[in-house]
Amino acid sequence: MPPVFGRNFPNPHPYDNVIATWRSSTEPEDHAMARNLMHDHRVSQERERAFDKLVPPSPTARNLQHAIVDYFKTKVRTRKLPHYVYTALNATNLLTGQGPSHPVINKDLKLVRVLDLNRLGLVYQWAMNWRNKKREWKRSFAKFPTAPNDDQIAKWLDDEIGGGSEKQQEQLVATVLDMINTYSPKHPFQPTWATTWSAFEPHERLGPDRWLQVLGMANPSSRWVMLLRYTVREAGTIARPTLLDAGWYADHFPSPPQAPLVVGGHPMDLRISPRATHLLPEYIHKQIQHSLKHWTDIGGKIGRTTAPNPASLADQRRTHHELLTRVYGPGVHTWMDNPM
Amino acid sequence: MADEMEDKLVLRMRRMLGEWLAREDWEPRQLIDWLQGYDLPPVGHDEEPYLWLLRGLPIANERHQAETRLACRVAKVLEGKPDKSSPGTRPDEVLYNLFMLAAGLGCPHQLTNPLYEIFERGVLKGKWLGVDLRQALQAALILNQLDNRLQPVWESMVERGEHDFLPGNEYDGLEGLRLMPESEATLGEPALDAIGKALRNMASHLNQEPDRRQQFRSLIAKVLETYPGRPSWNIDLVQQADKYQWPVWAVECLPSLYIPLKDQLCESDRAMVWHYILACVPESHKYEVITELCEGYVLDVKMSEEVSNFVQFIAPVFEQARLNNPYSSDRSVIAVVAGAMSQVELLATIQDAHEAITAIRQARRRILGRAGVEPDLDALGEAIQKIAEWCESERNREYRARILIKAAIQIYPMLDLKRQAKERRWPSSAVALLKKVA
C-alpha cells in the first residue's frame, strides 16, 4: 500500500482508496494531490490526528477533499492562532518564535512576500462597508465595483495603479496595507507565504510574471502584484509549510526529508524553460502588520502580470522533482519515486 | 492554441461546470457544495468559490446560454429560502458566495424575484470573513433589477446614507439607481429622473468636500459609462440638473455646457450654452434666450449664424478650462473663466476682431468685479508711477522696477498704463521706462 504523509503505518491506511482514486483520475491535479498526500512527511502524527477528526471512517475521495477544505478553512485560515504555530501539533516544522530556545535562523534575516492585489476582493468589499471604511480609504475606493469579479477588479486596479502617477500608486499601496492591517486582526486570513530576500532578489528584476512563477503562485488571469520585505523578527513564529497549510491546492509540492528544516519548504517553479537551477526557501507565518516601509525599502516594486503560465502541471512537477534530486541526491527518488 | 491562452484550472472548471449544466437531473446540493469550496479543482483558497464558478462559464457565443442556465439554478437555490434554512457546512460561506454569484451573473429575468423575496423576508443575517451577508445580497439586488421596485430603498440610501435593512450608504444607493430600469420594458435604459435626483443628493453630500468637483465628475462619468453611445446624454443631464436644482458647482461639473442642438432638434442655430460663454458675445450680435436653465447658468438660445460661429469658436476654450478646474471653490471658477477669457481675447486679437475684444474685456471686468476680485487699476497705475520715479535716482533699481511692471501687466492685461501715463503726466523718465518694458 502507498505511504500516507510519508509513513507506512497503519497499513492498510483509511486513505488508501482515496489515493487509488486520485491516481487513476484523468486530471493531473488529482495525481498531484495524491502524491502530496502520500509523501508529505512534514505532516506530523499529531497534526494528522487533528486532521483525521474531520475525516469520516473509510472516506471516499470526495470526503477527503471536503476534509482538506474544512481543515484549511477552520484550523488554518480563520484562526488567530492557526494549527501550524503550535509546538504540540507542529514541533518538527517550527523555526523561530516557539519558545525560549535560540532561534535556528537569524532574526534579522530579510523575508519577502508577494501580495496579489487582485486576490483581495473580499477585503476590499469588507472595507467598502461604511461601518468599516476609513475616511482616508474613500478616495481610492470611490470607483470600486459593486460586485467584484475578475474583470472589474482588474479594471479598477488598472485605473488606480496603471493610470496613476508614482505618488498615486504609493497612496493606493498605503491604503491597501492600512486596510489589510485593519482587517486582519478581526478576520484572520492565514497563512502568509514568504521566502528569503537574498534567494528572491535575482528574480526580482525579471518582473512580476517571474515573481509569481518562482514562488509557485498560479494566476488564472492578469493581476497586479507587489513585493513586501520584512525581517524574520517581525514575522514572529516561522514554520515550514505542509500540504495542510496549502489546502486544496495542486501547485504545492512537499519538500523531501533530505532538505534541512532551516530552508523551510521549496516552492515549485512554474516556469520549465529555462529550468530553474536553484531552490528557494519557503516559509509560512501568521499575518503581520505591514508598514509602507516594507514596500518602499525595496524601491516600491509593483507590477502587472501578463498571461497565465502555459506549462502543464505534470511538466512543472517533473522539472521540480529533478531539481530536488540534483540538489539533494538520489535519496529524493526513494522518498518520492514519481511526482505524478 | 486557444487552450494555451487560458489557465489550465479555468479550463478544467469550464469542463466541470459545462457537464453539470448539461445535465437535466441536477441537484441544488452540488451547487451548494461548490459554493463552500467542495468538489472544485485544487485551486487553493485565496479566492472565493463564486469567482471560480464565474471563471467556469464558457466564453463567446456559448456564454449567454450558460449564464442563463446557471442563473435558473441559482434562482432555484434562492427559492429554497436559504436565508432561513442555513444550507451547507458553512452556511455563511454558502450564502455569501450564492449572492455574489448572482451578482456576477446579472440575470434579472431569472434572479430579480427570488432575490427580492429574500430582501422582503428581512431575516438574513451573518457574516462571511467579516463581510456582512446583507452586503452581498445588496450587490446581487443592484445587479439584478428588472424594474424600479427597489427605488425607495436606493433613494433612502442616497438621501439618508443608510437603509433599515441593507447596509448600503449613499454610494451604494447611487449604484442601485444607476443600474435600475424604470420598468421591464425599458431594461437597458437609464432611469433618468431617479439618477438626476440622486445626483442632486450626492452633490449635497459632497458639498463640503475639498475635491467635490473631481468626485462629482467621476460619479457622472460612471453613469455615462453605464449607457455609452446615448446621444442625448448632455441634454438629459442639463435638464436633470435644472429639474432637481443642482447646486451651481455641480452644474459646472457636467461633461458639456456647450451643447449644439443640431442633432437632437435639427435646429442648427440653437444650443445650450454656459452663460459665461454667451457673456463674451458682442452686443451687436443677436441671440434669443428661449429658456433659462439651472437658474440662468445655462441658457437655451437661438442664435444667428454669426453668433453660432463665434460661440462654437470660443466654447472649447471655456470647456477645457472648466473641466480641468481641480479646485472646489466658486471663486476658482471665476479665475478659470477669467483665464479662458484672456485666452479667447488673445485669439480675437490675432484675428483683429475688435468688437469681440471689447466684449470679452467687458465681460471679464464684469465677472471679476462681481466676484470682488477686480483690481483697482487706477491705484495700481499710481503705484507703478511711483516705482518708475523711485528708480530714476538710481539706475541699478531699474531692473527690479521692470520686473514688477512686467508682472503687473501680465497679471492684469486690462491695465492700460499708456493711458494712465498720459492722463497723470508721468515724468519722461518713467514713460521711457514704460516703453522699455512694453
Interface residues (C-beta under 8 A of the other chain):
Chain A: E27 E29 D30 A32 M33 R62 Q65 H66 V69 D70 F72 K73 R77 T78 D116 R119 G121 L122 Q125 W126 M128 N129 W130 R131 N132 R139 A142 K143 T146 A147 N149 D150 Y183 K186 H187 F189 A218 N219 P220 S221 A246 G247 W248 Y249 A250 D251 A307 P308 N309 P310 S312 L313
Chain B: E4 M5 E6 D7 K8 L9 V10 R12 Q36 G37 Y38 D39 L40 P41 P42 V43 G44 H45 D46 E47 E48 L51 L54 R55 T89 R90 E93 M100 A103 G104 G106 L129 G130 V131 D132 Q135 A139 A140 I142 L143 G161 E162 P167 G168 N169 Y171 D172 E175 D211 Q215 S218 K222
